[in-house]
Amino acid sequence: MVTPGMELELGSMRLSMRSAWRPYLWAVLVVLIRNWFVPNPPTLDWLMRKAGGPLPFDERSLFGEGLTWLQRLGRLSLVVLVFVALTVALTWPQARHMDSVPDLGDPLFSIWRIAWVSHQIVRDPLRLFDGNMFHPERLTLTYSDSVIVPALMSAPLFWMGVHPVLSYNLLLLSGFVLSGVTMFLLVRALTGRIGAALIAGTIFAFYPYRYEHYPHLELIMTMWMPLSLWALHRTIATGRLRDGLATGLAFAFQMLSSLYYGLFLAAYLVPLGGALWLARGRPRRPLLMLAAGAALAGVLVSPVIYAYTANKAMVGDRGSAVVQFYSAEGSDYLKPHFRSRIYGRWAEGGNPERQLFPRVMPVALAAAALWPPLSVARIGYTLALVVAFDGSFGLNGGLYPLLYTYVSPYRGLRAPARFSIFVGLSLAVLAGYGVARLLDRASRHQMALTAVILGLIIFEAIPRMPLERVWPGPPPIYASIPPEASAVLAEFPMPTAPVGFFFDTRYLYFSTFHWHRMVNGNSGYAPKSYEELTERERDFPSEDAVEYLKNRGVNYVAVHGAFIEPGQFKRIVETLEDRSDVSLVVAAPWENSESRLYRLRR
């Protein structure tokens, strides 16, 4: 028995062998040390002997086919067009209603995030994370995922004056297209088959998880995952510096697109990379090249990590009760989401973020890939699938409790069930291998078989997509606020409790047209000052409520009749007009009602 345990601290990261997993961790450590210092016989020697010889790597076209750059560009363009067409079809009627979103909550918040980055990065980049919400708090962009890379992707649209909702929807749909394209490139490199790559790309681009998270921009941005895996395969195969740097670059872009996915990708790469590395005989050069890539990734993400670390004391960790609620259970993988037209009838009773049914075809095709004989790559992706599946179980699983307890960044994550996108990633790759195997055995009917499989996958993916139209512009009252640095705005009606601050996303959307500071806000975290604000403004416009706003530095108040019951709106207007310290700046019709802007005088 190993006692009393071992603990290692590296900055904010703590690794311990004091848990119930201690014997297993010791065993892994012993195996790693043994394989490092005793390279022969190889770790996979027993499995190779059972297979009758060395296992194939299954990386048939990892280094291309000798095509010219013009030929490669032509093929890539065609693939992009195919996935554009599939995205239009499998998110319909989104392409017809580019002024609409699935709801008026998270999508409006994401519009604010990408618009803020594009606005601030060319004006005051050193204060990029000081969003204009939750005044007077700082670093408010770090209250949720800052989506830096997606925001920069859409920034040219904002700079050209494209409407914020259209810019958002183009970016959102690009997540489907680019995820399919990059998965196509990965599986084409691994299998050498275009049909297998097309099917794998379709599975990944339209995996059911995406439809559950359709309102969550950052959770659609998965295009960097396949690129990081493609570069990882090449790095371990050749030990080239450029491939190691490409791995780090793709990883950094994924981290800067979704912090959740960056952390999960780090865990996912270990079993896959470990299997590939061990099968190659544990060469040291690829490790050095991957270390160089990790250093590049560290440099790129360090400004963002610094901002989140600086605000750690404010935001704190996610409580175990919340994490437990968003940890998957086995039955969740049998529960579809209501947006599925084929399976949605069985969605009743599902838990939020935990409707994880992967559909039938991806599982069936992955099973075809796992029928012996196996290969190194298929073994690696199977191990990675196990890690992803277990990781999605969160505190109900074996891996995530260790990450949550001993690796600080994971304690800031609310929903471990989001790990299931890597289940979809694994199934897509393995499905590509399964299709390649089926096509190898159907030499005379390959195109027909590919078409049938693709048709079944598309049929399963057909969604139902209810959408809500977003106001084309805010009430015109904001134009009457002078461009003074001291302007601080309070918007009403205000949520009556912080749990209802979902309502404030509409004010964040309005602010993308004026960018004045406001005490309202919406994010994955609500500061104490906002909780106090919503409590003190329950009886607005009472004497105490107005005085509290003044003490908070508010000098402008907007009241929107479109969001208030007419009788209550009339009473609010009459009360404000009776006050000598409140003056009407402007009143303007909007959405079959009226919005009014007042100036508070001290």
C-alpha positions as CSV (number, residue, x, y, z in Angstrom):
1,M,0.0,0.0,0.0
2,V,1.3,3.4,-1.0
3,T,1.3,6.0,1.9
4,P,0.9,8.7,2.8
5,G,0.5,9.9,-0.9
6,M,2.2,12.4,-3.0
7,E,1.4,16.0,-4.0
8,L,3.0,18.3,-6.5
9,E,2.2,22.0,-6.9
10,L,3.0,23.9,-10.2
11,G,1.7,27.4,-9.8
12,S,-2.0,27.2,-9.5
13,M,-2.1,23.6,-10.6
14,R,-2.1,20.9,-7.9
15,L,-1.6,17.2,-8.7
16,S,-2.2,14.8,-5.9
17,M,-2.1,11.0,-5.3
18,R,-4.1,11.2,-2.1
19,S,-7.4,10.1,-3.7
20,A,-9.0,6.8,-4.2
21,W,-7.4,6.8,-7.6
22,R,-3.9,6.8,-6.0
23,P,-3.0,3.2,-7.0
24,Y,-4.0,3.8,-10.6
25,L,-2.0,7.0,-10.8
26,W,1.1,5.3,-9.3
27,A,0.7,2.5,-11.9
28,V,0.5,5.0,-14.8
29,L,3.6,6.8,-13.4
30,V,5.5,3.5,-13.2
31,V,4.6,2.6,-16.7
32,L,5.6,6.0,-18.1
33,I,9.0,5.9,-16.3
34,R,9.6,2.3,-17.4
35,N,8.8,3.2,-21.0
36,W,11.0,6.2,-21.0
37,F,14.1,4.5,-19.6
38,V,13.5,1.0,-21.1
39,P,12.4,1.5,-24.7
40,N,12.6,-2.2,-25.6
41,P,10.5,-4.2,-25.9
42,P,7.9,-1.7,-27.0
43,T,4.7,-1.2,-25.0
44,L,2.5,-2.4,-27.8
45,D,4.6,-5.5,-28.4
46,W,2.1,-7.9,-26.9
47,L,-0.8,-6.4,-29.0
48,M,1.4,-6.5,-32.1
49,R,2.2,-10.1,-31.6
50,K,-1.4,-10.9,-31.2
51,A,-2.1,-9.1,-34.5
52,G,0.5,-11.1,-36.2
53,G,2.9,-8.2,-36.8
54,P,3.1,-4.4,-36.4
55,L,-0.2,-2.7,-36.3
56,P,-0.9,-0.3,-39.3
57,F,-1.1,3.4,-38.4
58,D,-4.0,4.1,-40.7
59,E,-2.7,7.4,-41.9
60,R,-2.9,6.7,-45.6
61,S,-2.7,10.3,-47.0
62,L,-1.3,12.2,-44.1
63,F,1.2,14.0,-46.3
64,G,-0.9,14.6,-49.4
65,E,-1.1,13.1,-52.9
66,G,1.4,15.2,-54.8
67,L,-1.3,17.6,-56.0
68,T,-0.4,21.1,-57.1
69,W,-1.5,24.0,-54.9
70,L,-4.1,24.9,-57.6
71,Q,-5.5,21.4,-57.5
72,R,-5.7,21.5,-53.7
73,L,-7.3,24.9,-53.8
74,G,-9.9,23.7,-56.3
75,R,-10.8,20.6,-54.2
76,L,-11.0,22.7,-51.0
77,S,-13.3,25.2,-52.7
78,L,-15.6,22.4,-53.8
79,V,-15.6,21.0,-50.3
80,V,-16.5,24.4,-48.8
81,L,-19.4,24.8,-51.3
82,V,-20.7,21.4,-50.3
83,F,-20.7,22.2,-46.6
84,V,-22.2,25.6,-47.3
85,A,-25.1,23.9,-49.0
86,L,-25.5,21.3,-46.2
87,T,-25.4,24.1,-43.6
88,V,-28.1,26.1,-45.4
89,A,-30.3,22.9,-45.6
90,L,-29.7,21.6,-42.1
91,T,-30.2,24.9,-40.3
92,W,-33.2,26.0,-42.5
93,P,-34.9,28.5,-42.3
94,Q,-32.0,30.3,-40.7
95,A,-30.6,31.3,-44.1
96,R,-33.9,32.9,-45.0
97,H,-34.2,34.7,-41.8
98,M,-30.8,36.2,-41.1
99,D,-32.4,38.8,-38.9
100,S,-33.5,36.2,-36.5
101,V,-32.0,34.1,-33.7
102,P,-33.2,31.0,-31.7
103,D,-34.1,33.2,-28.7
104,L,-33.5,36.7,-27.3
105,G,-31.1,35.5,-24.6
106,D,-27.6,34.1,-25.3
107,P,-27.6,35.1,-29.0
108,L,-28.0,38.7,-28.0
109,F,-25.2,38.4,-25.4
110,S,-23.0,36.8,-28.1
111,I,-23.7,39.7,-30.5
112,W,-22.6,42.1,-27.7
113,R,-19.4,40.1,-27.1
114,I,-18.2,39.9,-30.7
115,A,-19.3,43.5,-31.4
116,W,-17.5,44.7,-28.2
117,V,-14.2,43.1,-29.3
118,S,-14.4,44.5,-32.8
119,H,-15.2,48.0,-31.3
120,Q,-12.6,48.0,-28.6
121,I,-9.6,46.3,-30.1
122,V,-9.0,49.2,-32.5
123,R,-9.7,51.9,-29.9
124,D,-8.3,50.8,-26.6
125,P,-6.9,47.3,-26.8
126,L,-5.3,47.5,-23.4
127,R,-8.8,47.7,-21.9
128,L,-10.3,45.1,-24.2
129,F,-11.7,43.1,-21.2
130,D,-13.3,46.1,-19.5
131,G,-16.8,45.8,-21.1
132,N,-19.3,48.5,-20.9
133,M,-21.7,46.4,-18.8
134,F,-22.0,46.0,-15.0
135,H,-20.6,49.5,-14.3
136,P,-18.4,50.2,-12.3
137,E,-16.9,46.6,-12.4
138,R,-13.8,45.9,-14.4
139,L,-12.8,43.0,-16.6
140,T,-16.5,42.2,-17.2
141,L,-15.7,40.4,-20.5
142,T,-14.1,37.7,-18.4
143,Y,-17.4,36.9,-16.7
144,S,-18.0,34.5,-19.6
145,D,-16.0,33.2,-22.6
146,S,-14.4,36.2,-24.3
147,V,-14.6,34.4,-27.8
148,I,-11.6,36.4,-29.1
149,V,-10.9,34.4,-32.3
150,P,-14.6,34.3,-33.4
151,A,-14.9,38.0,-32.7
152,L,-11.8,38.8,-34.8
153,M,-13.2,36.6,-37.6
154,S,-16.4,38.7,-37.7
155,A,-14.6,42.1,-37.0
156,P,-14.3,43.0,-40.7
157,L,-18.1,42.7,-41.0
158,F,-18.6,45.1,-38.1
159,W,-16.0,47.5,-39.5
160,M,-17.7,47.5,-42.8
161,G,-21.0,48.4,-41.2
162,V,-22.8,45.1,-41.6
163,H,-25.8,44.8,-39.2
164,P,-24.8,43.1,-35.9
165,V,-27.4,40.3,-36.2
166,L,-26.4,39.5,-39.8
167,S,-22.7,39.5,-38.7
168,Y,-23.5,37.2,-35.9
169,N,-25.5,34.7,-38.0
170,L,-22.8,34.6,-40.7
171,L,-20.3,33.8,-38.0
172,L,-22.5,31.2,-36.4
173,L,-23.2,29.4,-39.6
174,S,-19.5,29.5,-40.5
175,G,-18.9,27.3,-37.4
176,F,-20.9,24.6,-39.1
177,V,-19.2,25.0,-42.4
178,L,-15.6,25.2,-41.2
179,S,-16.1,22.3,-38.7
180,G,-17.3,20.1,-41.5
181,V,-14.4,21.2,-43.8
182,T,-11.7,20.7,-41.3
183,M,-13.1,17.3,-40.3
184,F,-13.1,16.4,-44.0
185,L,-9.4,17.4,-44.3
186,L,-8.5,15.3,-41.2
187,V,-10.4,12.1,-42.3
188,R,-9.2,12.5,-45.9
189,A,-5.7,12.5,-44.6
190,L,-6.3,9.5,-42.4
191,T,-8.3,7.3,-44.7
192,G,-7.4,8.5,-48.2
193,R,-11.0,8.4,-49.2
194,I,-13.1,11.4,-50.2
195,G,-16.4,9.6,-49.5
196,A,-15.4,8.7,-45.9
197,A,-14.1,12.2,-45.3
198,L,-17.4,13.8,-46.6
199,I,-19.4,11.5,-44.3
200,A,-17.2,12.2,-41.3
201,G,-17.4,15.9,-41.9
202,T,-21.2,15.8,-42.1
203,I,-21.4,13.9,-38.9
204,F,-19.2,16.3,-37.1
205,A,-20.7,19.5,-38.6
206,F,-24.2,18.5,-37.8
207,Y,-23.7,16.4,-34.6
208,P,-26.9,16.7,-32.5
209,Y,-25.0,18.4,-29.7
210,R,-24.7,21.5,-31.9
211,Y,-28.5,21.9,-32.1
212,E,-28.9,21.8,-28.3
213,H,-26.3,24.6,-28.1
214,Y,-27.5,26.5,-31.2
215,P,-27.9,29.7,-29.1
216,H,-24.3,29.4,-27.8
217,L,-21.9,30.8,-30.3
218,E,-18.7,29.6,-28.7
219,L,-19.9,26.0,-28.6
220,I,-20.4,25.9,-32.3
221,M,-16.8,27.1,-33.0
222,T,-15.1,23.6,-33.2
223,M,-13.2,24.0,-36.5
224,W,-9.8,24.1,-34.8
225,M,-10.2,20.6,-33.2
226,P,-9.7,18.6,-36.4
227,L,-6.8,20.8,-37.4
228,S,-5.0,20.2,-34.1
229,L,-5.4,16.5,-34.5
230,W,-4.2,16.6,-38.1
231,A,-1.1,18.5,-37.0
232,L,-0.6,16.1,-34.1
233,H,-0.6,13.1,-36.4
234,R,2.0,14.8,-38.6
235,T,4.2,15.9,-35.7
236,I,4.4,12.4,-34.2
237,A,5.0,10.8,-37.6
238,T,7.9,13.2,-38.6
239,G,9.0,15.2,-35.7
240,R,9.0,18.4,-37.8
241,L,9.0,21.7,-36.1
242,R,6.4,23.3,-38.4
243,D,4.0,20.5,-37.6
244,G,4.6,20.9,-33.8
245,L,4.0,24.7,-34.2
246,A,0.8,24.0,-36.2
247,T,-0.5,21.8,-33.4
248,G,0.1,24.5,-30.9
249,L,-1.4,27.2,-33.1
250,A,-4.6,25.2,-33.7
251,F,-4.8,24.4,-30.0
252,A,-4.5,28.1,-29.1
253,F,-7.1,29.1,-31.7
254,Q,-9.5,26.6,-30.2
255,M,-8.8,27.9,-26.7
256,L,-9.4,31.4,-27.8
257,S,-12.6,30.4,-29.5
258,S,-14.0,28.5,-26.5
259,L,-12.2,28.2,-23.2
260,Y,-14.3,25.1,-22.4
261,Y,-13.1,23.3,-25.5
262,G,-9.5,24.4,-25.1
263,L,-9.4,22.7,-21.6
264,F,-11.2,19.7,-22.8
265,L,-9.0,19.4,-25.9
266,A,-5.9,19.4,-23.7
267,A,-7.2,16.3,-21.9
268,Y,-8.4,14.7,-25.2
269,L,-5.0,15.0,-26.9
270,V,-3.2,12.9,-24.2
271,P,-4.6,9.4,-24.9
272,L,-4.6,9.9,-28.7
273,G,-1.1,11.4,-28.8
274,G,0.1,8.9,-26.3
275,A,-1.1,5.9,-28.4
276,L,0.5,7.3,-31.6
277,W,3.8,8.1,-29.8
278,L,4.1,4.7,-28.1
279,A,3.4,2.9,-31.4
280,R,6.1,4.9,-33.1
281,G,8.6,3.6,-30.5
282,R,8.5,6.7,-28.2
283,P,10.7,9.0,-30.2
284,R,11.9,12.1,-28.4
285,R,12.0,14.6,-31.2
286,P,8.2,14.8,-31.6
287,L,7.9,15.6,-27.9
288,L,10.4,18.5,-28.4
289,M,8.4,19.8,-31.4
290,L,5.1,19.5,-29.4
291,A,6.8,21.4,-26.6
292,A,7.6,24.1,-29.0
293,G,4.0,24.2,-30.1
294,A,2.9,24.3,-26.5
295,A,5.2,27.3,-26.0
296,L,3.6,29.1,-29.0
297,A,0.1,28.3,-27.7
298,G,1.2,29.7,-24.2
299,V,2.3,32.9,-25.8
300,L,-0.9,33.4,-27.7
301,V,-3.3,32.6,-24.9
302,S,-1.3,34.3,-22.1
303,P,-3.0,37.8,-22.4
304,V,-6.4,36.1,-22.1
305,I,-5.3,33.8,-19.2
306,Y,-3.8,36.8,-17.4
307,A,-7.1,38.7,-17.6
308,Y,-9.1,35.7,-16.3
309,T,-6.5,35.1,-13.5
310,A,-6.7,38.8,-12.5
311,N,-10.5,38.4,-12.1
312,K,-10.4,35.0,-10.4
313,A,-10.9,36.5,-6.9
314,M,-14.1,38.2,-8.2
315,V,-15.6,35.3,-10.1
316,G,-14.4,32.4,-8.0
317,D,-15.0,28.7,-8.7
318,R,-18.2,26.8,-9.7
319,G,-19.8,25.1,-6.8
320,S,-19.8,21.3,-6.8
321,A,-23.7,21.3,-6.7
322,V,-23.9,23.3,-9.9
323,V,-21.2,21.1,-11.6
324,Q,-23.0,18.0,-10.4
325,F,-26.3,19.1,-12.0
326,Y,-24.6,19.7,-15.4
327,S,-22.7,16.3,-15.2
328,A,-24.1,13.7,-17.6
329,E,-25.6,10.4,-16.7
330,G,-25.8,7.3,-18.8
331,S,-29.5,7.9,-19.6
332,D,-28.6,11.3,-21.1
333,Y,-27.0,9.6,-24.1
334,L,-30.4,8.2,-24.9
335,K,-32.2,11.5,-24.7
336,P,-32.5,13.6,-27.9
337,H,-33.1,17.3,-28.1
338,F,-36.3,18.9,-29.1
339,R,-34.7,20.5,-32.2
340,S,-34.4,17.0,-33.7
341,R,-37.3,16.6,-36.2
342,I,-36.8,12.8,-36.3
343,Y,-36.2,12.1,-32.6
344,G,-37.5,15.2,-30.9
345,R,-40.7,13.5,-29.9
346,W,-38.7,11.6,-27.2
347,A,-37.1,14.8,-25.8
348,E,-39.6,15.3,-23.0
349,G,-38.0,15.1,-19.5
350,G,-34.4,15.8,-20.7
351,N,-32.1,17.9,-18.6
352,P,-30.6,21.2,-19.9
353,E,-27.2,20.7,-21.6
354,R,-27.6,16.9,-21.1
355,Q,-29.7,15.8,-24.1
356,L,-26.8,13.9,-25.7
357,F,-28.3,11.2,-28.0
358,P,-25.7,10.8,-30.8
359,R,-28.1,9.4,-33.3
360,V,-27.9,5.9,-34.8
361,M,-25.7,6.2,-37.9
362,P,-22.6,7.7,-36.2
363,V,-22.5,4.9,-33.6
364,A,-23.1,2.2,-36.2
365,L,-20.4,3.4,-38.5
366,A,-17.9,3.8,-35.6
367,A,-18.7,0.2,-34.6
368,A,-17.8,-0.9,-38.1
369,A,-14.4,0.8,-37.6
370,L,-13.8,-1.0,-34.3
371,W,-14.3,-4.5,-35.7
372,P,-10.9,-6.3,-35.7
373,P,-8.3,-6.1,-37.1
374,L,-7.6,-2.7,-35.6
375,S,-5.0,0.0,-36.3
376,V,-3.0,2.4,-34.1
377,A,-5.1,5.4,-35.1
378,R,-8.4,3.6,-34.4
379,I,-7.1,2.4,-31.0
380,G,-6.0,5.9,-30.2
381,Y,-9.4,7.4,-31.1
382,T,-11.1,4.7,-29.2
383,L,-9.1,5.6,-26.1
384,A,-9.9,9.3,-26.7
385,L,-13.5,8.5,-27.1
386,V,-13.5,6.7,-23.7
387,V,-11.9,9.8,-22.1
388,A,-14.4,12.1,-23.7
389,F,-17.4,9.9,-22.7
390,D,-16.2,9.6,-19.1
391,G,-15.3,13.4,-19.0
392,S,-18.9,14.3,-20.0
393,F,-20.1,12.5,-16.9
394,G,-18.4,15.2,-14.8
395,L,-18.5,14.5,-11.1
396,N,-20.3,11.2,-11.9
397,G,-17.3,9.9,-13.8
398,G,-13.7,8.9,-13.0
399,L,-11.6,11.5,-14.7
400,Y,-13.4,14.8,-14.1
401,P,-13.4,14.7,-10.3
402,L,-9.6,14.6,-10.5
403,L,-9.5,17.5,-12.9
404,Y,-12.0,19.5,-10.8
405,T,-10.2,18.9,-7.6
406,Y,-6.6,19.3,-8.6
407,V,-6.5,21.4,-11.8
408,S,-7.6,24.9,-11.0
409,P,-9.0,26.0,-14.4
410,Y,-11.5,23.1,-14.5
411,R,-13.1,24.5,-11.3
412,G,-14.3,27.5,-13.3
413,L,-16.3,25.3,-15.7
414,R,-20.0,24.8,-15.1
415,A,-21.1,22.1,-17.5
416,P,-18.8,19.0,-17.9
417,A,-21.5,17.5,-20.2
418,R,-20.1,19.8,-22.9
419,F,-17.2,17.3,-23.1
420,S,-19.6,15.3,-25.2
421,I,-18.7,17.3,-28.3
422,F,-15.5,15.3,-28.2
423,V,-17.6,12.1,-28.2
424,G,-19.0,13.5,-31.4
425,L,-15.5,14.3,-32.7
426,S,-14.3,10.7,-32.0
427,L,-17.4,9.1,-33.5
428,A,-17.0,11.2,-36.6
429,V,-13.4,10.1,-37.1
430,L,-14.2,6.5,-36.3
431,A,-17.2,6.7,-38.6
432,G,-14.8,7.8,-41.4
433,Y,-12.7,4.7,-40.8
434,G,-15.9,2.6,-40.8
435,V,-17.0,4.0,-44.1
436,A,-13.5,3.5,-45.6
437,R,-13.7,-0.2,-44.5
438,L,-17.1,-0.6,-46.0
439,L,-16.0,1.0,-49.3
440,D,-13.0,-1.2,-49.5
441,R,-15.3,-4.2,-49.5
442,A,-17.8,-2.7,-52.0
443,S,-15.5,-2.0,-54.9
444,R,-18.3,-2.0,-57.6
445,H,-20.9,0.1,-55.7
446,Q,-18.8,2.7,-53.8
447,M,-20.6,5.8,-55.0
448,A,-24.0,4.3,-54.4
449,L,-23.0,3.1,-50.9
450,T,-21.6,6.5,-50.1
451,A,-24.8,8.3,-51.2
452,V,-27.0,6.0,-49.2
453,I,-24.9,6.4,-46.0
454,L,-24.8,10.2,-46.5
455,G,-28.5,10.3,-47.1
456,L,-29.3,8.5,-43.9
457,I,-27.0,10.8,-41.9
458,I,-28.7,13.9,-43.4
459,F,-32.1,12.4,-42.8
460,E,-31.3,11.8,-39.1
461,A,-29.9,15.4,-38.8
462,I,-33.0,17.2,-40.1
463,P,-33.9,19.8,-37.4
464,R,-36.8,21.9,-36.4
465,M,-35.5,25.5,-36.0
466,P,-37.9,28.0,-34.3
467,L,-36.5,31.5,-34.6
468,E,-37.3,34.9,-33.1
469,R,-36.8,38.1,-35.0
470,V,-34.4,40.6,-33.5
471,W,-35.3,44.3,-33.6
472,P,-33.5,45.9,-36.5
473,G,-32.4,48.8,-34.3
474,P,-32.7,50.1,-30.8
475,P,-35.1,52.8,-29.7
476,P,-33.8,56.1,-31.1
477,I,-33.5,57.8,-27.7
478,Y,-29.8,56.8,-27.3
479,A,-28.8,59.3,-30.0
480,S,-29.7,62.1,-27.5
481,I,-27.0,61.0,-25.0
482,P,-24.0,63.3,-25.5
483,P,-20.7,61.6,-26.3
484,E,-19.3,62.3,-22.8
485,A,-17.1,60.0,-20.9
486,S,-19.1,60.3,-17.7
487,A,-22.4,59.0,-19.2
488,V,-23.7,56.0,-17.2
489,L,-27.0,54.4,-18.2
490,A,-29.6,52.4,-16.3
491,E,-32.2,50.5,-18.4
492,F,-35.7,49.7,-17.3
493,P,-37.6,47.4,-16.8
494,M,-34.8,45.8,-14.9
495,P,-34.9,42.1,-13.7
496,T,-36.3,41.8,-10.3
497,A,-33.7,39.3,-9.2
498,P,-30.2,38.3,-10.6
499,V,-31.6,35.0,-11.7
500,G,-33.6,36.9,-14.3
501,F,-30.8,39.0,-15.7
502,F,-31.3,37.0,-18.9
503,F,-33.7,39.9,-19.7
504,D,-30.8,42.4,-19.8
505,T,-29.3,40.8,-23.0
506,R,-31.6,43.1,-25.0
507,Y,-29.9,46.1,-23.5
508,L,-26.5,44.7,-24.3
509,Y,-27.7,44.4,-27.9
510,F,-29.0,48.0,-27.8
511,S,-25.6,49.1,-26.5
512,T,-23.8,47.9,-29.7
513,F,-25.4,50.9,-31.3
514,H,-24.1,53.4,-28.7
515,W,-21.5,51.9,-26.4
516,H,-22.3,54.0,-23.3
517,R,-21.5,52.4,-20.0
518,M,-24.4,50.8,-18.2
519,V,-25.2,49.3,-14.8
520,N,-27.2,46.5,-16.5
521,G,-25.5,43.4,-17.8
522,N,-25.7,39.7,-18.6
523,S,-23.0,37.0,-18.4
524,G,-22.1,33.6,-17.0
525,Y,-21.5,35.4,-13.7
526,A,-23.3,38.2,-11.9
527,P,-21.2,40.4,-9.6
528,K,-22.4,41.3,-6.1
529,S,-23.0,44.9,-7.2
530,Y,-25.5,43.7,-9.8
531,E,-27.3,41.6,-7.2
532,E,-27.6,44.6,-5.0
533,L,-28.8,46.7,-7.9
534,T,-31.6,44.4,-8.9
535,E,-32.7,44.2,-5.2
536,R,-32.6,48.0,-4.7
537,E,-34.5,48.7,-7.9
538,R,-37.5,46.5,-7.3
539,D,-39.7,49.5,-6.5
540,F,-38.3,51.9,-9.1
541,P,-39.0,54.8,-9.4
542,S,-39.3,55.2,-5.6
543,E,-37.2,57.8,-3.7
544,D,-34.7,55.2,-2.5
545,A,-34.4,53.5,-5.9
546,V,-33.6,56.8,-7.6
547,E,-31.1,57.9,-4.9
548,Y,-29.4,54.5,-5.2
549,L,-28.9,55.0,-8.9
550,K,-27.4,58.4,-8.3
551,N,-25.0,56.9,-5.7
552,R,-24.0,54.3,-8.3
553,G,-23.0,57.1,-10.7
554,V,-26.0,56.7,-13.0
555,N,-26.9,60.0,-14.8
556,Y,-29.2,58.6,-17.6
557,V,-32.3,56.4,-17.2
558,A,-34.0,54.7,-20.2
559,V,-37.6,53.4,-19.7
560,H,-39.1,51.1,-22.4
561,G,-42.8,50.9,-22.6
562,A,-42.6,48.0,-25.1
563,F,-41.4,45.8,-22.2
564,I,-43.8,47.0,-19.5
565,E,-47.5,46.6,-18.9
566,P,-49.2,49.8,-20.2
567,G,-50.7,50.8,-16.8
568,Q,-47.4,50.3,-15.0
569,F,-45.5,52.3,-17.7
570,K,-47.9,55.2,-17.3
571,R,-47.4,55.2,-13.5
572,I,-43.6,55.1,-13.9
573,V,-43.8,58.1,-16.3
574,E,-46.0,60.1,-14.0
575,T,-43.8,59.5,-11.0
576,L,-40.6,60.5,-12.8
577,E,-42.2,63.6,-14.2
578,D,-43.2,64.7,-10.6
579,R,-39.5,64.6,-9.5
580,S,-37.5,67.8,-9.6
581,D,-34.2,66.0,-9.9
582,V,-35.3,64.1,-13.0
583,S,-35.7,65.7,-16.4
584,L,-37.0,64.2,-19.7
585,V,-34.4,64.3,-22.4
586,V,-36.4,62.7,-25.2
587,A,-39.4,60.4,-25.8
588,A,-39.7,58.4,-29.0
589,P,-42.1,55.8,-30.4
590,W,-40.7,52.3,-30.6
591,E,-42.3,48.8,-31.1
592,N,-45.9,50.1,-30.8
593,S,-45.1,51.8,-27.5
594,E,-42.7,54.5,-26.3
595,S,-39.2,54.7,-25.0
596,R,-38.2,57.6,-22.8
597,L,-34.8,58.9,-21.8
598,Y,-34.3,60.9,-18.5
599,R,-31.4,62.8,-17.0
600,L,-30.7,62.5,-13.3
601,R,-29.5,65.6,-11.6
602,R,-27.6,65.4,-8.4
